[in-house]
Amino acid sequence: MPQSVKRPQLRKQISIFVPLSDWKAIRHEAARKRIPMTELCRRWMKPEMNRLHDEEPQ
């Protein structure tokens, strides 16, 4: 039986509105960690996304 080929998961973009002070704080933290703001937000969201996936019916 051939091995299944793992395909990259499709991706979609989301956007949110935050107060300017929050945006500046996120930008500052991302700069401090030397990562893009998007990556910082992904890291912050990951624990909750894992929890949501764990709760999905099998």
One Martini backbone bead per residue (centre of mass of N, CA, C, O) as a GRO file, in nm:
protein
   58
    1MET     BB    1   0.095   0.037   0.025
    2PRO     BB    2   0.089   0.358  -0.018
    3GLN     BB    3   0.197   0.638   0.089
    4SER     BB    4   0.085   0.912   0.222
    5VAL     BB    5   0.040   1.237   0.121
    6LYS     BB    6   0.133   1.534   0.260
    7ARG     BB    7  -0.053   1.817   0.263
    8PRO     BB    8  -0.091   2.127   0.266
    9GLN     BB    9  -0.262   2.346   0.439
   10LEU     BB   10  -0.494   2.547   0.415
   11ARG     BB   11  -0.518   2.909   0.407
   12LYS     BB   12  -0.627   3.183   0.617
   13GLN     BB   13  -0.720   3.507   0.674
   14ILE     BB   14  -0.711   3.731   0.952
   15SER     BB   15  -0.885   4.007   1.114
   16ILE     BB   16  -0.835   4.270   1.358
   17PHE     BB   17  -0.951   4.498   1.600
   18VAL     BB   18  -0.747   4.730   1.780
   19PRO     BB   19  -0.618   4.920   1.980
   20LEU     BB   20  -0.348   5.115   1.943
   21SER     BB   21  -0.213   5.036   2.211
   22ASP     BB   22  -0.211   4.731   2.150
   23TRP     BB   23  -0.056   4.739   1.886
   24LYS     BB   24   0.201   4.861   2.009
   25ALA     BB   25   0.253   4.633   2.211
   26ILE     BB   26   0.282   4.409   2.003
   27ARG     BB   27   0.509   4.536   1.841
   28HIS     BB   28   0.711   4.551   2.074
   29GLU     BB   29   0.720   4.247   2.142
   30ALA     BB   30   0.811   4.153   1.863
   31ALA     BB   31   1.073   4.315   1.861
   32ARG     BB   32   1.196   4.193   2.117
   33LYS     BB   33   1.177   3.892   1.975
   34ARG     BB   34   1.229   3.907   1.665
   35ILE     BB   35   0.928   3.907   1.538
   36PRO     BB   36   0.652   3.891   1.390
   37MET     BB   37   0.338   3.971   1.468
   38THR     BB   38   0.208   3.719   1.350
   39GLU     BB   39   0.374   3.514   1.512
   40LEU     BB   40   0.290   3.606   1.791
   41CYS     BB   41  -0.012   3.550   1.754
   42ARG     BB   42   0.014   3.251   1.693
   43ARG     BB   43   0.140   3.173   1.965
   44TRP     BB   44  -0.101   3.273   2.136
   45MET     BB   45  -0.323   3.087   1.985
   46LYS     BB   46  -0.235   2.785   1.994
   47PRO     BB   47  -0.357   2.676   2.262
   48GLU     BB   48  -0.654   2.723   2.172
   49MET     BB   49  -0.646   2.558   1.911
   50ASN     BB   50  -0.578   2.291   2.044
   51ARG     BB   51  -0.830   2.279   2.217
   52LEU     BB   52  -1.035   2.280   1.986
   53HIS     BB   53  -0.928   2.020   1.849
   54ASP     BB   54  -0.973   1.834   2.101
   55GLU     BB   55  -1.301   1.891   2.094
   56GLU     BB   56  -1.340   1.747   1.848
   57PRO     BB   57  -1.507   1.531   1.688
   58GLN     BB   58  -1.425   1.199   1.562
   0.00000   0.00000   0.00000
